[in-house]
Amino acid sequence: MSRGAALRFAQVHLPSGFAKLDDAARKSVIQDSICEHYQQYEGSLPYDGIIKAYRLTIEQDNHVVDHAEYGLPKSSSI
């Protein structure tokens, strides 16, 4: 697998309709998605990549308009 192909493992996709959710529901979906992704890859990515944090990038017309940083899941059961 090439490094370019491995980049897809570093992305967490949010469900369709995410933008229409209220703030509390969006926060819940983000946290659930982060936990699921971190558990799935056990904190590591191909090519010895280590997950250190998550970033939500908001794009409009293929331009980044905002972003937010998120830490790692707090659960030690991962």
C-alpha distances in whole Angstrom, upper triangle without the diagonal:
4,7,8,6,7,10,11,12,14,16,19,21,25,27,28,32,31,33,36,36,39,38,38,36,33,33,33,30,28,29,28,25,24,25,23,20,20,21,18,16,19,19,16,12,9,9,13,14,17,19,22,23,23,24,26,26,28,28,31,30,27,29,28,32,31,29,30,28,28,28,26,27,31,30,30,29,25
4,5,5,6,9,11,12,13,16,19,21,25,27,29,32,31,32,36,36,38,37,38,36,33,33,33,30,28,29,29,25,24,26,24,20,21,23,20,17,20,20,16,13,10,9,13,13,17,18,21,23,22,23,24,24,27,26,29,28,25,26,26,30,29,27,28,27,27,27,26,28,31,31,31,31,27
4,5,5,6,9,10,11,13,17,19,23,26,27,30,29,30,34,34,36,35,35,34,31,30,31,28,26,27,27,23,22,24,22,19,19,21,19,16,19,17,14,11,8,7,11,11,14,15,18,19,19,20,22,21,24,24,27,26,23,24,23,27,26,24,25,24,24,24,23,25,28,29,29,29,25
4,5,5,8,10,11,12,16,17,21,24,25,28,27,28,31,32,34,33,34,32,29,29,30,27,25,26,26,22,22,24,22,19,20,22,20,17,20,19,16,12,11,11,14,13,16,17,19,20,19,19,20,19,22,21,24,23,19,21,21,24,24,23,24,23,24,24,24,26,29,30,30,30,26
4,5,6,8,10,11,15,16,20,22,23,27,26,27,31,31,34,33,33,31,28,29,29,26,24,25,25,21,20,22,20,17,19,20,17,15,19,18,15,12,10,11,14,13,16,17,20,20,19,20,20,20,22,22,24,24,21,22,22,26,26,24,25,24,24,24,23,25,29,29,29,29,25
4,5,6,7,10,13,15,19,21,23,27,25,27,30,30,33,31,32,30,27,27,27,24,22,23,22,19,18,20,18,14,15,17,14,12,15,15,12,8,6,8,11,10,13,13,16,17,16,18,19,19,22,22,25,25,22,23,22,26,25,22,23,22,21,21,20,22,25,26,26,25,21
4,5,5,7,11,13,17,19,21,24,23,24,28,28,30,29,29,27,24,24,25,22,20,21,21,17,16,18,17,14,15,17,15,13,16,15,12,9,9,10,12,10,12,12,15,15,14,14,16,15,18,18,21,22,18,19,18,22,21,19,20,19,19,19,19,21,24,25,25,25,22
4,5,5,9,10,14,16,18,21,20,22,25,25,28,27,27,25,22,23,23,20,18,19,19,15,15,17,15,12,14,16,14,12,16,15,13,10,10,13,15,13,14,13,16,16,14,14,15,15,17,17,20,21,18,19,18,22,21,19,20,19,19,20,19,20,24,24,25,25,21
4,5,8,10,14,16,19,22,20,23,26,25,28,26,27,24,22,22,21,19,17,17,17,13,13,14,13,9,11,13,10,8,12,11,10,7,8,11,12,10,12,11,14,14,13,14,15,16,19,19,23,24,21,22,20,23,22,19,19,18,17,18,16,17,21,21,22,21,17
4,7,10,13,16,19,22,19,21,25,24,26,24,25,23,20,20,20,17,15,16,16,12,11,13,13,9,10,13,11,9,12,11,9,7,9,11,12,9,10,8,11,11,9,11,12,13,16,17,21,22,19,20,18,20,19,16,16,15,14,15,14,15,19,20,21,21,17
4,6,10,13,15,18,16,18,21,21,23,22,22,20,17,17,18,15,13,14,14,11,10,13,12,9,11,14,12,11,14,13,13,11,13,15,16,13,13,11,13,12,9,10,10,11,13,14,18,19,16,17,15,18,17,14,15,14,14,15,14,16,20,20,22,22,18
4,7,10,13,15,13,15,18,18,20,19,19,17,14,14,14,11,9,11,11,7,7,10,9,7,10,12,11,11,14,13,14,13,15,18,18,15,15,12,14,12,9,10,9,11,13,14,18,20,17,18,16,18,17,14,14,13,12,14,13,14,18,18,20,20,17
4,7,9,12,10,13,15,15,18,18,18,16,13,14,14,11,10,12,11,8,10,13,11,10,13,15,13,14,17,17,17,16,18,21,22,19,19,16,18,15,12,12,10,11,12,13,16,18,16,17,16,18,17,15,15,15,15,17,16,17,20,21,23,23,20
4,7,9,7,9,12,12,14,14,15,12,10,11,11,8,8,11,10,7,10,13,12,11,14,16,15,17,19,19,20,19,21,24,25,22,21,18,19,16,13,12,10,11,11,13,15,18,17,18,16,17,16,14,14,15,14,17,17,17,20,21,24,23,21
4,6,6,9,11,11,14,15,15,12,10,13,12,8,10,13,11,9,13,15,13,14,17,18,17,19,22,22,23,22,24,27,28,25,24,21,23,20,17,16,13,14,14,15,17,19,18,20,19,19,19,17,18,19,18,20,20,19,23,23,26,25,23
4,5,8,9,10,14,15,16,13,12,15,15,11,13,16,15,13,16,19,17,17,21,22,21,23,25,25,26,25,27,30,31,28,28,24,26,23,19,18,15,15,14,14,15,17,17,19,18,19,19,18,19,21,20,23,23,23,26,26,29,28,26
4,6,5,7,11,13,14,11,10,14,14,11,13,16,16,14,18,20,19,19,23,24,23,25,28,27,29,28,30,33,34,30,30,26,27,24,21,19,16,16,14,15,15,17,18,20,19,18,18,18,19,21,21,24,24,24,27,27,30,30,28
4,5,6,9,10,11,9,7,10,11,8,9,13,13,12,14,17,17,17,20,22,21,23,25,25,26,25,28,31,31,28,27,23,24,21,17,16,12,13,12,13,14,17,17,18,17,16,16,15,15,17,17,20,21,20,23,24,27,27,25
4,6,8,9,12,10,8,11,13,11,11,15,16,15,17,20,20,20,23,25,24,26,28,27,28,28,30,33,33,30,29,25,25,22,18,16,12,12,10,11,12,15,16,16,15,14,13,14,15,17,18,21,22,22,25,26,30,30,28
4,7,9,12,10,9,12,14,12,14,17,17,17,19,22,22,22,25,27,27,28,30,30,31,31,33,36,36,33,32,28,29,25,21,20,16,16,14,15,15,18,19,20,19,17,17,17,18,21,21,24,25,24,27,28,32,31,30
4,7,8,6,6,9,10,9,11,14,14,15,17,19,20,21,23,25,25,27,29,28,30,30,33,35,35,32,31,27,27,23,20,19,15,17,15,17,17,20,22,22,20,19,17,17,17,19,19,22,23,22,24,25,29,28,28
4,6,5,6,9,10,11,12,14,15,16,18,20,21,22,24,26,27,29,30,29,31,31,34,37,37,33,32,28,27,24,21,19,16,18,16,18,19,22,24,23,21,19,18,18,17,19,19,21,23,22,24,25,29,29,28
4,6,5,6,9,10,11,12,14,15,16,18,20,21,22,24,26,27,28,27,29,30,33,35,35,31,29,25,25,21,18,17,14,16,15,18,19,23,23,22,20,18,16,15,14,16,15,18,20,19,21,23,26,27,26
4,5,5,6,9,10,11,12,14,16,17,18,20,21,23,24,26,27,26,29,29,33,35,34,31,29,25,24,21,18,18,16,18,17,21,22,26,26,25,23,21,19,17,15,17,15,18,19,18,19,20,24,24,24
4,5,5,6,9,10,10,12,14,15,16,18,20,21,22,24,25,25,27,28,31,34,33,30,28,24,24,21,18,18,15,17,17,20,21,24,25,25,22,21,19,18,16,18,16,18,19,17,19,20,24,24,23
4,5,5,6,9,10,10,12,14,15,16,18,20,21,23,24,23,25,25,28,31,31,27,25,22,22,18,15,14,11,14,13,16,18,21,21,21,19,18,15,14,13,14,13,16,17,16,18,20,23,23,22
4,6,5,6,9,10,11,12,14,15,16,18,20,21,22,21,24,24,28,30,29,26,24,20,19,16,13,13,11,14,14,18,20,23,23,23,20,19,16,14,11,12,11,13,14,13,15,17,20,21,20
4,5,5,6,8,10,11,12,14,15,16,18,20,21,20,23,24,27,30,29,26,24,20,20,17,15,15,13,17,17,20,22,26,25,25,23,22,19,17,15,15,13,14,14,12,14,15,19,19,18
4,6,5,6,9,10,10,12,14,15,16,18,19,19,22,22,25,28,28,24,23,19,20,16,14,14,12,15,15,18,20,23,23,23,21,20,18,16,14,15,13,15,15,13,16,16,20,19,18
4,6,5,6,9,10,11,12,14,15,17,18,17,19,19,23,25,25,21,20,16,16,13,10,10,9,12,13,16,19,22,21,21,18,18,15,13,11,11,9,11,12,11,14,15,18,19,17
4,5,5,6,9,10,11,12,14,16,16,15,18,19,23,25,24,21,19,15,15,12,10,12,11,15,16,20,22,26,24,24,21,21,18,15,13,12,9,10,9,8,10,11,15,15,14
4,5,5,6,9,10,11,12,14,15,15,18,19,22,25,24,21,19,16,17,14,12,14,13,17,18,21,24,27,26,26,23,23,21,18,16,15,12,13,12,9,12,12,15,14,13
4,5,5,6,8,10,10,12,14,14,16,16,19,22,22,19,17,14,15,13,10,12,11,14,16,18,21,24,22,23,21,21,19,16,15,14,11,13,11,10,13,14,16,16,14
4,5,5,6,8,10,11,12,11,13,14,18,20,19,16,14,11,12,9,8,10,10,14,16,19,22,25,23,23,20,21,19,15,13,12,9,9,8,7,11,11,14,14,12
4,6,5,6,8,10,10,10,13,15,18,21,20,17,15,12,13,11,11,13,14,17,20,23,26,29,27,27,24,25,22,19,16,15,11,10,8,6,9,8,11,10,8
4,6,5,6,9,10,11,13,14,17,20,20,17,16,13,15,14,12,15,15,18,20,23,26,28,26,27,25,26,23,20,19,17,14,14,11,9,12,11,13,12,10
4,5,5,6,8,9,10,11,14,17,16,14,13,10,13,12,10,13,14,16,19,21,24,26,24,25,22,24,22,19,17,16,13,13,10,10,13,13,14,14,10
4,5,5,6,5,8,10,13,16,15,12,10,8,10,10,10,13,15,18,21,23,27,29,26,27,24,26,23,20,18,15,12,11,8,8,11,10,11,11,8
4,6,5,7,9,11,15,18,16,15,13,11,13,14,14,17,18,21,24,26,30,32,29,30,28,29,26,23,21,19,16,14,11,9,12,10,10,9,5
4,6,8,9,10,13,16,15,14,13,12,15,15,15,17,18,21,24,26,29,31,28,29,27,29,27,24,22,20,17,16,13,12,15,14,14,12,9
4,5,6,6,9,12,12,10,10,9,12,13,13,17,18,21,24,25,29,30,28,28,26,28,26,23,22,19,17,16,13,13,16,15,14,13,10
4,6,8,11,14,12,11,9,9,12,13,14,18,20,23,26,28,31,33,31,31,29,30,28,24,23,20,17,15,12,11,13,12,11,10,7
4,7,11,13,10,9,6,5,8,10,11,15,18,20,24,26,30,32,29,29,26,28,25,22,20,17,14,12,9,10,12,12,11,12,8
4,7,9,7,6,4,6,9,11,13,16,19,21,24,26,30,31,28,28,26,28,26,23,21,18,17,15,12,13,16,16,15,15,11
4,7,6,5,6,7,11,13,13,16,18,20,23,24,28,29,26,26,24,27,25,22,21,19,18,16,14,16,19,19,18,18,15
4,5,6,9,11,14,16,16,19,21,22,25,26,29,30,27,27,26,29,28,25,24,22,21,20,18,20,23,22,22,21,18
4,5,9,12,15,17,18,20,23,23,27,27,31,31,28,28,27,30,29,26,26,23,23,21,20,22,25,25,24,24,20
4,6,10,12,15,17,20,22,24,27,28,32,33,30,30,28,31,29,26,25,22,21,19,18,20,22,22,21,21,18
4,7,9,12,13,16,19,20,24,25,29,30,26,26,24,27,25,22,21,18,18,16,15,17,20,20,20,20,17
4,6,9,11,14,18,19,23,25,29,30,27,27,24,27,24,21,19,16,15,13,11,14,16,17,16,17,14
4,6,8,11,14,16,20,22,26,28,25,25,22,24,21,18,16,13,11,10,8,11,13,15,15,16,13
4,7,10,14,16,20,22,26,28,26,25,21,23,20,16,14,11,10,7,7,10,13,15,15,17,14
4,7,10,13,17,19,23,26,23,22,19,20,17,13,11,7,6,5,6,9,12,14,16,17,15
4,7,10,13,16,20,22,20,19,16,17,14,10,9,6,5,6,7,10,13,15,17,19,16
4,6,10,12,16,19,17,15,12,13,10,7,6,5,6,9,11,13,16,19,21,22,20
4,7,10,13,16,15,14,10,11,8,5,5,6,8,11,13,15,18,20,23,24,21
4,6,10,13,11,10,7,8,6,4,7,9,11,14,16,18,22,24,26,27,25
4,7,10,9,8,6,6,5,6,9,12,14,17,19,21,24,26,29,30,27
4,7,6,5,4,5,7,9,12,15,17,21,23,24,27,30,32,33,30
4,5,5,6,6,9,12,15,18,21,24,26,28,31,33,36,36,34
4,6,8,9,13,15,18,21,24,27,29,31,34,36,38,39,36
4,7,9,12,14,17,20,22,25,27,29,32,34,36,37,34
4,6,9,11,15,18,21,24,26,28,31,34,36,37,34
4,6,8,11,14,17,20,23,25,28,30,33,34,31
4,7,11,14,17,21,23,25,28,31,33,35,32
4,7,11,14,17,20,22,25,28,30,32,29
4,7,10,14,16,19,21,24,27,28,26
4,7,10,13,15,18,21,23,25,23
4,7,10,13,15,18,20,22,20
4,7,9,11,14,17,19,17
4,7,8,12,14,16,14
4,6,9,10,13,11
4,6,8,10,9
4,6,9,9
4,5,7
4,5
4
